[in-house]
Amino acid sequence: MSLDPPTYLSSLQNNIRARPIPWEGAVRAGTITENDLKTIKAVDKVRKEQRRQTVESDTESYQSLILGGKKGKSVLESASKRADVIQYMLVLTGDLINDAPILAPKLLEHPEPYKPLIPYLSQSANPEDPIPLLASSVLTSLLSTAQMQSPKPDQRTDDALNQLYKYLSTLTKSQDSGLQDIAVQEYSSLLRTNRAREIFWQQREHTVNPLIDILRTAIGASRDSDSTLRGNGGSSIRTTTENGLSSAISLQLLYHVLLTIWQLSFEASLIGKGLEKEQEIVPLYTQLLRLSPKEKTTRLLLSTLLNLFSAPSNKPTLLPAATTARLPALLANLKGRHLTDPDLVDDLTSLSDMLTEYTSSQTTFDEYAAEVQSGRLRWSPPHRSQEFWHENARKILEDDGGALPKKLREIMGKSWEDDKQVLAIACNDVGWLVKEAPDRRQVLEKLGVKGRVMELMTDKDEGVRWESLRAVGEWLRYSFDD
């Protein structure tokens, strides 16, 4: 998978290529050797074909120049105090790897192929410092090649991936979209094997979370306002634009982030439930689908969801989340559009069929149970339906050893400062349970639900106070009757 190099990085590399380096002075100062200079000049500022031929005819010398060996230290180590030389050598190394494909495998034969490069990742806390940026680019090329050569786990590669992911995550947290795009494109080049994706997921607080934050920014939602993704039947939650995606995120960056998460989704069994629990990925992707400006972004969104939903272990969690987020209705709407990408159409059909099969087998009780188990409530039809509560109150209290009231108590135990309606809905449900199954209200009391409802009578939110008052009223009514 080949992407155009990030503009920010290309511009930086071109500027460094154009700078004159006083090589003879570096030799006199002992920064590099005469032999180093000869090896450098043989490939510096020459045509690509000549450079390739020179490297191919003497790969040992270029391995030694870049990584060190029997002839001495690498220039990347001996010139560590000369920023101009290091920057130039990092750019030249990247050019040599690109122009002479034989070089990267040769470098990987070295006992410590990443050792001279890794220290430069942590050289500066400034994300715009060119040396860590250039070092990350070279490391990405080497690690991508290493994975293609041998997808089996290798401790040297694992350690280098961990270090590189850690550095790139600092770029994704930057406010500079150019730096973010460098990191995301390098992530995409690295996520070639199961092991690379596993390590990426293990570091998800630093790797995945910032990418999800970029997607939230694209739809105008912050991490603290995730609840709006589930609310209002899928209405728009944009805060920065009237129509379409936020102008704060470029279409190019959006596409590259979606591409990276799509690559990660091939580990669906590993990441699916965690993505939904920690990031609410299904409602987020549903909203992104609704706003997707291009077929290429729509294709990645659909394909990622299909990968995640297809893993059997994810179905009990993700399919209910999809119905709660109103994804089936959105897919039906997409089917009515004129779509030209055959892969997109195939994924849309597969995803629609999967959800149709699921929803057709669900009862209203199943939908309510799935919503409660999702950990977040919205004003879906069952909450206000007297018929629903009359038919299902006892089942809710008794099914699966009382799992639903326990989950309801867990939901009520949170403050929900970002979404007070969750507490109001929970109090509403408790009131219905007491009203329709008064002889079973002790189940709720033992769980501490009654005490929590009484606490919420003094909540700052008017809706919560009203619903908690109604629920307590049901308890009082049956207490008086007793």
C-alpha positions as CSV (number, residue, x, y, z in Angstrom):
1,M,0.0,0.0,0.0
2,S,1.7,3.2,-1.2
3,L,0.8,6.7,-0.1
4,D,2.2,10.0,-1.3
5,P,4.8,11.1,1.2
6,P,3.6,13.8,3.7
7,T,4.2,17.3,2.3
8,Y,5.7,18.5,5.6
9,L,8.3,15.8,5.6
10,S,9.1,16.1,1.8
11,S,9.7,19.8,2.2
12,L,12.0,19.3,5.2
13,Q,14.0,16.6,3.3
14,N,14.3,18.8,0.2
15,N,15.6,21.7,2.3
16,I,18.2,19.5,3.9
17,R,19.3,18.1,0.6
18,A,20.0,21.6,-0.7
19,R,22.2,22.6,2.2
20,P,26.0,22.5,1.7
21,I,27.8,20.4,4.2
22,P,31.5,21.2,5.0
23,W,32.6,17.6,4.7
24,E,36.3,18.3,4.6
25,G,36.0,20.3,7.9
26,A,34.2,17.4,9.4
27,V,37.1,15.1,8.4
28,R,39.7,17.4,9.9
29,A,37.6,17.6,13.2
30,G,37.5,13.8,13.3
31,T,33.8,13.8,13.0
32,I,34.0,11.4,10.1
33,T,36.8,9.5,8.4
34,E,38.3,10.0,4.9
35,N,36.8,6.6,4.0
36,D,33.4,7.8,5.2
37,L,33.7,10.9,3.0
38,K,34.7,8.9,0.0
39,T,31.7,6.5,0.5
40,I,29.3,9.5,0.9
41,K,30.5,11.4,-2.1
42,A,30.1,8.3,-4.3
43,V,26.3,8.6,-3.9
44,D,25.8,12.2,-2.9
45,K,24.1,14.4,-5.5
46,V,24.1,11.8,-8.3
47,R,21.4,10.4,-10.4
48,K,19.2,7.6,-9.0
49,E,20.5,4.9,-11.3
50,Q,24.1,5.8,-10.6
51,R,23.4,5.7,-6.9
52,R,21.7,2.3,-7.1
53,Q,24.6,0.8,-9.0
54,T,27.2,2.2,-6.5
55,V,25.3,0.8,-3.5
56,E,24.8,-2.6,-5.2
57,S,28.5,-2.9,-6.0
58,D,29.5,-2.3,-2.4
59,T,26.7,-3.0,0.1
60,E,29.2,-3.8,2.9
61,S,30.6,-0.2,2.9
62,Y,27.1,1.4,3.0
63,Q,26.0,-1.0,5.8
64,S,29.1,0.1,7.7
65,L,28.6,3.8,6.9
66,I,25.1,3.8,8.3
67,L,25.3,1.2,11.1
68,G,29.0,0.8,11.9
69,G,31.1,-2.3,11.7
70,K,34.6,-3.6,11.6
71,K,35.8,-0.3,10.1
72,G,34.5,1.7,13.0
73,K,31.5,3.6,14.2
74,S,28.7,4.6,11.9
75,V,28.5,8.3,10.9
76,L,25.2,8.5,12.7
77,E,27.1,7.8,15.9
78,S,30.4,9.5,15.3
79,A,28.8,12.7,14.2
80,S,26.2,12.8,16.9
81,K,27.2,16.4,18.0
82,R,26.9,17.8,14.5
83,A,23.2,18.4,13.8
84,D,23.8,19.4,10.2
85,V,25.7,16.2,9.4
86,I,23.2,14.0,11.2
87,Q,20.2,15.6,9.4
88,Y,22.0,15.2,6.1
89,M,22.9,11.6,6.8
90,L,19.4,10.7,7.8
91,V,18.0,12.1,4.6
92,L,20.7,10.4,2.5
93,T,20.0,7.1,4.2
94,G,16.4,7.3,3.4
95,D,17.2,8.1,-0.2
96,L,19.6,5.2,-0.4
97,I,17.0,2.8,1.0
98,N,14.4,4.1,-1.6
99,D,16.8,4.1,-4.6
100,A,18.6,0.9,-3.9
101,P,16.2,-1.8,-2.7
102,I,19.0,-4.1,-1.9
103,L,20.2,-1.9,0.9
104,A,17.4,-2.3,3.5
105,P,17.8,-6.1,3.6
106,K,21.6,-5.7,3.9
107,L,21.1,-3.3,6.8
108,L,18.8,-5.8,8.5
109,E,21.6,-8.4,8.4
110,H,23.5,-6.2,10.9
111,P,23.5,-7.5,14.5
112,E,21.9,-4.2,15.7
113,P,20.2,-2.6,12.7
114,Y,18.2,-0.1,14.7
115,K,20.8,0.9,17.4
116,P,22.2,4.1,15.8
117,L,18.7,5.4,15.0
118,I,16.6,4.8,18.1
119,P,18.4,7.3,20.4
120,Y,17.5,10.1,17.9
121,L,13.7,9.6,18.5
122,S,14.1,11.0,22.0
123,Q,16.6,13.7,21.3
124,S,14.2,16.5,21.7
125,A,10.8,17.2,23.2
126,N,10.0,19.6,20.4
127,P,7.8,17.8,17.9
128,E,9.1,20.0,15.1
129,D,12.7,19.0,15.7
130,P,13.9,17.6,12.3
131,I,16.2,14.9,13.6
132,P,13.6,12.7,15.3
133,L,11.3,13.2,12.3
134,L,14.0,12.1,9.9
135,A,15.0,9.2,12.1
136,S,11.4,8.0,12.4
137,S,11.2,8.0,8.6
138,V,14.3,5.8,8.2
139,L,13.2,3.5,11.0
140,T,9.8,3.1,9.4
141,S,11.4,2.0,6.1
142,L,13.6,-0.5,7.9
143,L,10.9,-2.0,10.1
144,S,8.5,-2.3,7.1
145,T,11.1,-4.2,5.2
146,A,11.9,-6.4,8.3
147,Q,8.2,-7.4,8.5
148,M,7.9,-8.2,4.9
149,Q,11.1,-10.3,5.1
150,S,10.0,-12.3,8.1
151,P,6.5,-11.9,9.7
152,K,7.6,-14.1,12.6
153,P,8.1,-12.3,16.0
154,D,11.6,-10.9,16.5
155,Q,12.6,-9.2,19.7
156,R,14.8,-6.6,18.0
157,T,11.9,-5.6,15.8
158,D,9.4,-5.6,18.6
159,D,11.5,-3.4,20.7
160,A,12.1,-0.9,17.9
161,L,8.4,-0.9,17.1
162,N,7.6,-0.1,20.7
163,Q,10.0,2.9,20.6
164,L,8.8,4.1,17.3
165,Y,5.1,3.9,18.2
166,K,5.9,5.8,21.4
167,Y,7.6,8.6,19.4
168,L,4.9,8.8,16.6
169,S,2.2,9.0,19.2
170,T,3.6,12.4,20.3
171,L,3.1,13.6,16.8
172,T,-0.5,12.5,16.7
173,K,-1.2,14.5,19.8
174,S,0.2,17.7,18.2
175,Q,-2.0,20.4,17.0
176,D,-0.1,20.5,13.7
177,S,-1.9,18.5,11.1
178,G,1.3,18.1,9.1
179,L,3.0,16.4,12.0
180,Q,-0.1,14.3,12.6
181,D,-0.2,13.1,9.0
182,I,3.5,12.1,9.2
183,A,2.7,9.9,12.2
184,V,-0.4,8.4,10.7
185,Q,1.2,7.5,7.4
186,E,4.2,5.9,9.1
187,Y,1.7,3.9,11.3
188,S,0.1,2.7,8.1
189,S,3.5,1.5,6.7
190,L,4.2,-0.3,10.0
191,L,0.9,-2.2,10.5
192,R,1.8,-5.0,8.1
193,T,1.8,-8.0,10.4
194,N,-0.3,-9.4,13.2
195,R,2.5,-8.7,15.6
196,A,2.9,-5.1,14.6
197,R,-0.9,-4.6,15.1
198,E,-0.8,-6.4,18.4
199,I,1.9,-4.1,19.7
200,F,0.0,-1.1,18.4
201,W,-3.1,-2.3,20.3
202,Q,-1.1,-2.9,23.5
203,Q,0.0,0.7,23.4
204,R,-3.5,1.9,22.5
205,E,-3.6,4.6,25.1
206,H,-0.9,6.3,23.2
207,T,-1.5,5.0,19.7
208,V,-5.2,4.4,19.1
209,N,-6.7,7.0,21.5
210,P,-5.2,10.1,19.7
211,L,-6.5,8.7,16.3
212,I,-10.0,8.4,17.7
213,D,-9.7,11.9,19.1
214,I,-8.9,13.1,15.5
215,L,-12.1,11.4,14.3
216,R,-14.1,13.0,17.1
217,T,-12.8,16.4,16.1
218,A,-13.8,15.7,12.5
219,I,-17.4,15.4,13.6
220,G,-17.2,18.2,16.1
221,A,-17.4,15.9,19.2
222,S,-14.9,15.9,22.1
223,R,-14.0,12.8,24.2
224,D,-16.2,14.4,27.0
225,S,-19.3,14.5,24.8
226,D,-19.3,10.9,23.5
227,S,-22.9,10.5,24.7
228,T,-24.2,12.7,21.8
229,L,-23.1,10.0,19.4
230,R,-25.8,7.7,20.8
231,G,-28.5,10.3,21.3
232,N,-31.3,11.8,19.3
233,G,-31.6,9.0,16.8
234,G,-28.4,10.0,15.0
235,S,-28.9,13.7,14.6
236,S,-25.9,15.8,13.8
237,I,-23.6,16.8,16.6
238,R,-21.3,19.1,14.7
239,T,-20.2,22.2,16.5
240,T,-17.9,23.8,14.0
241,T,-19.7,23.7,10.7
242,E,-23.3,23.7,9.6
243,N,-22.9,20.9,7.0
244,G,-20.3,18.3,6.5
245,L,-17.2,17.5,8.5
246,S,-15.3,19.9,10.7
247,S,-12.8,22.1,8.8
248,A,-10.3,21.4,11.6
249,I,-9.5,18.1,10.0
250,S,-8.4,17.8,6.4
251,L,-9.9,15.2,4.1
252,Q,-6.3,13.8,3.6
253,L,-5.7,13.3,7.3
254,L,-9.2,11.9,7.8
255,Y,-8.5,9.3,5.1
256,H,-5.2,8.3,6.5
257,V,-6.5,7.9,10.0
258,L,-9.4,5.7,8.7
259,L,-6.9,3.7,6.7
260,T,-4.8,3.0,9.8
261,I,-7.8,1.9,11.8
262,W,-9.0,-0.3,8.9
263,Q,-5.6,-2.0,8.9
264,L,-5.9,-2.5,12.7
265,S,-9.4,-4.0,12.2
266,F,-7.9,-7.1,10.8
267,E,-7.2,-8.0,14.4
268,A,-11.0,-7.8,15.0
269,S,-11.1,-10.6,17.6
270,L,-8.4,-8.8,19.6
271,I,-9.7,-5.2,19.4
272,G,-13.4,-5.3,18.7
273,K,-15.0,-5.3,22.2
274,G,-12.3,-3.0,23.5
275,L,-12.9,-0.4,20.8
276,E,-16.6,-0.3,21.6
277,K,-16.2,-0.3,25.4
278,E,-13.4,2.3,25.4
279,Q,-14.2,4.4,22.3
280,E,-17.8,3.7,21.3
281,I,-16.5,2.9,17.9
282,V,-19.9,1.9,16.4
283,P,-21.8,5.1,17.1
284,L,-18.7,7.1,16.1
285,Y,-18.4,5.3,12.8
286,T,-22.1,5.6,12.2
287,Q,-21.9,9.3,12.6
288,L,-18.8,9.4,10.3
289,L,-20.7,7.4,7.7
290,R,-23.5,9.9,7.8
291,L,-21.1,12.7,7.1
292,S,-18.6,10.9,4.9
293,P,-17.7,13.3,2.0
294,K,-16.2,10.8,-0.4
295,E,-16.7,7.2,-1.5
296,K,-13.1,6.4,-0.5
297,T,-13.8,7.4,3.1
298,T,-17.2,5.6,3.1
299,R,-15.5,2.4,1.8
300,L,-13.0,2.4,4.7
301,L,-15.7,3.0,7.2
302,L,-17.9,0.2,5.9
303,S,-15.0,-2.2,5.5
304,T,-13.7,-1.5,9.1
305,L,-17.2,-2.2,10.5
306,L,-17.6,-5.3,8.4
307,N,-14.2,-6.6,9.7
308,L,-15.2,-5.9,13.3
309,F,-18.7,-7.4,13.0
310,S,-17.5,-10.5,11.3
311,A,-15.5,-11.8,14.2
312,P,-17.9,-14.1,16.2
313,S,-16.6,-13.0,19.6
314,N,-17.6,-9.4,18.7
315,K,-21.2,-10.0,17.6
316,P,-22.9,-10.0,21.1
317,T,-21.4,-6.6,21.8
318,L,-21.2,-4.8,18.4
319,L,-24.5,-5.8,16.7
320,P,-26.6,-4.5,19.6
321,A,-24.6,-1.3,19.6
322,A,-25.3,-1.0,15.8
323,T,-29.0,-1.1,16.3
324,T,-28.9,1.4,19.2
325,A,-26.8,3.8,17.0
326,R,-29.4,3.4,14.1
327,L,-26.8,1.9,11.8
328,P,-29.3,-0.3,9.9
329,A,-31.4,2.7,8.8
330,L,-28.4,4.6,7.7
331,L,-27.2,1.6,5.6
332,A,-30.6,1.4,4.0
333,N,-30.3,5.1,3.1
334,L,-26.8,4.5,1.6
335,K,-28.2,1.7,-0.6
336,G,-30.4,4.2,-2.2
337,R,-27.4,6.3,-3.4
338,H,-25.6,6.0,-6.7
339,L,-22.4,4.3,-5.6
340,T,-19.7,3.5,-8.2
341,D,-17.1,1.6,-6.1
342,P,-17.8,-2.2,-6.4
343,D,-15.9,-3.0,-3.2
344,L,-17.9,-0.4,-1.3
345,V,-21.2,-1.9,-2.7
346,D,-20.2,-5.4,-1.7
347,D,-19.3,-4.4,1.8
348,L,-22.5,-2.4,2.1
349,T,-24.5,-5.4,1.1
350,S,-22.7,-7.8,3.4
351,L,-23.0,-5.4,6.3
352,S,-26.7,-4.7,5.6
353,D,-27.5,-8.4,5.3
354,M,-25.7,-9.2,8.6
355,L,-27.6,-6.5,10.5
356,T,-30.9,-7.5,8.9
357,E,-30.5,-11.0,10.0
358,Y,-29.7,-9.9,13.5
359,T,-32.5,-7.4,13.9
360,S,-35.1,-9.7,12.5
361,S,-34.3,-12.2,15.3
362,Q,-34.5,-9.6,18.1
363,T,-37.5,-8.9,20.3
364,T,-38.2,-5.6,22.0
365,F,-36.9,-7.1,25.2
366,D,-33.6,-8.1,23.4
367,E,-33.2,-4.5,22.2
368,Y,-33.8,-3.1,25.7
369,A,-31.4,-5.6,27.2
370,A,-28.7,-4.7,24.6
371,E,-29.1,-1.0,25.4
372,V,-28.7,-1.6,29.1
373,Q,-25.7,-3.8,28.6
374,S,-24.1,-1.2,26.4
375,G,-23.7,0.9,29.5
376,R,-25.5,4.0,28.2
377,L,-29.2,4.7,27.9
378,R,-31.2,6.9,25.5
379,W,-34.9,7.6,25.2
380,S,-35.6,4.7,22.9
381,P,-39.3,3.6,22.6
382,P,-39.4,0.9,25.3
383,H,-38.6,3.4,28.1
384,R,-42.0,5.2,27.7
385,S,-44.1,2.2,26.7
386,Q,-46.5,1.0,29.4
387,E,-47.2,-2.2,27.4
388,F,-43.5,-3.0,27.3
389,W,-43.1,-2.7,31.0
390,H,-46.3,-4.6,31.7
391,E,-45.0,-7.5,29.6
392,N,-41.3,-7.4,30.5
393,A,-40.8,-6.0,34.0
394,R,-40.6,-9.4,35.7
395,K,-38.4,-10.8,33.0
396,I,-36.0,-7.8,33.3
397,L,-35.7,-8.4,37.1
398,E,-35.3,-12.2,36.8
399,D,-33.5,-12.9,33.5
400,D,-30.0,-14.2,33.7
401,G,-29.8,-14.1,37.5
402,G,-30.9,-10.4,37.6
403,A,-28.1,-9.2,35.3
404,L,-30.1,-6.3,34.0
405,P,-31.0,-4.6,37.3
406,K,-27.3,-5.1,38.4
407,K,-26.2,-3.3,35.2
408,L,-28.8,-0.6,35.8
409,R,-27.4,0.0,39.2
410,E,-23.9,0.2,37.8
411,I,-25.1,2.8,35.3
412,M,-26.8,4.8,38.0
413,G,-23.6,4.7,40.1
414,K,-21.9,7.1,37.7
415,S,-22.3,10.9,37.8
416,W,-22.9,11.3,34.0
417,E,-21.8,14.9,34.1
418,D,-21.6,14.9,30.3
419,D,-25.1,13.3,29.8
420,K,-27.5,13.6,32.7
421,Q,-30.4,12.1,30.6
422,V,-28.8,8.7,31.3
423,L,-29.6,9.1,35.0
424,A,-33.1,10.4,34.2
425,I,-33.8,7.3,32.0
426,A,-32.5,5.0,34.6
427,C,-34.8,6.5,37.2
428,N,-37.7,6.2,34.8
429,D,-37.0,2.5,34.3
430,V,-36.7,1.9,38.0
431,G,-40.1,3.5,38.5
432,W,-41.7,1.2,35.9
433,L,-40.1,-1.9,37.5
434,V,-41.5,-1.0,40.9
435,K,-44.9,-0.2,39.4
436,E,-45.3,-3.4,37.4
437,A,-43.6,-5.8,39.8
438,P,-44.1,-4.3,43.3
439,D,-43.6,-7.7,45.0
440,R,-40.1,-7.8,43.5
441,R,-39.0,-4.3,44.6
442,Q,-36.8,-5.9,47.3
443,V,-34.5,-7.0,44.5
444,L,-33.8,-3.4,43.7
445,E,-33.5,-2.4,47.3
446,K,-30.8,-5.1,48.0
447,L,-28.8,-3.8,45.1
448,G,-28.9,-0.3,46.5
449,V,-31.1,1.1,43.7
450,K,-33.7,2.7,46.0
451,G,-31.0,4.5,48.0
452,R,-29.4,5.8,44.8
453,V,-32.7,7.0,43.4
454,M,-33.4,8.9,46.6
455,E,-29.9,10.6,46.3
456,L,-30.8,11.7,42.8
457,M,-33.8,13.6,44.1
458,T,-31.4,16.4,44.9
459,D,-29.4,16.3,41.6
460,K,-28.7,19.6,39.9
461,D,-30.5,18.4,36.7
462,E,-34.2,19.0,36.6
463,G,-34.9,16.0,34.5
464,V,-33.1,13.7,36.9
465,R,-34.9,15.2,39.9
466,W,-38.3,14.7,38.2
467,E,-37.7,11.1,37.2
468,S,-36.2,10.1,40.5
469,L,-39.2,11.7,42.3
470,R,-41.6,9.7,40.2
471,A,-39.7,6.5,41.0
472,V,-39.6,7.2,44.7
473,G,-43.4,7.9,44.4
474,E,-43.9,4.3,43.2
475,W,-42.1,2.9,46.2
476,L,-44.1,5.1,48.6
477,R,-47.4,4.0,47.0
478,Y,-46.7,0.3,47.6
479,S,-45.3,1.0,51.0
480,F,-48.5,2.7,52.0
481,D,-50.5,-0.1,50.5
482,D,-48.6,-2.7,52.6
